[in-house]
């Protein structure tokens, strides 16, 4: 049966690829890359062990996932990114750090999660600064929409955490509305709005650029609640990133996870 094709949340642009990145995609891909086949991805096989697992979708040049993999060798990290220069850059960083706990997929994340990743695979999923597609006619391209959030919830284990961040207020409000209506997710904010920026996340180049331009920053965090306890929350509230921003203990990367720090 043919699967209905979804609207892509990205456009592949001809970015500049350095010779080092080109070599990385050829020489380092066998060590870090995951080639998709007909079967689902077996994470135990590709990492060679069973460990806590974190997924980052749209990792850009790998600033977050690269840093986390270096600092937390007991956690396995899977990154999904479609832009090859960024993939090549992360491969170079992983090789330099001799990171054994990092794998990369270069493909559309929607297709990968829907068709290739078993449910309950991840302890944490990170989506930081996805393209806001700010023009109204392009809103249909935004990654965070109900069907995809439902898919994200399915890929988290019970008690797992979904973290989102954006510097675009209208997109923050959409994220809030969509996630708060998910029957599988429960907000980690005390009032169902926003949380403080997690200490473990290094600022990305998009975040630094947004700060220079005076953009606000909005972080959201949700946990996958047991089916019997999951309840939908109200729709969007005003996108103030100050009023309800409380630090959230992160089970995977927080201060209480001494056994997972490297």
Secondary structure, 3 states (H helix, E strand, C coil): CCCCCCCCCCCCCCCCCCHHHHHHHHHCHHHHECCCCCCCECHHHHHCCCCEEEEEECCCCCHHHHHHHHHCCCEEEEEECCCHHHHHHHHHHHHHHCCCCEEEECCCHHHHHHHCECCCCEEEEEEECCCCCCCHHHHHHCCCCHHHHHHHHHHEEEEEEEEEEECCHHHHHHHHHHHHCCCCEEECCCCCCCECCCCCCCCCHHHHHHHHCCCCCEEEEEEECCCCCCCCCCCCCCCCCCCCCCCCCCCCCCCCCHHHCC
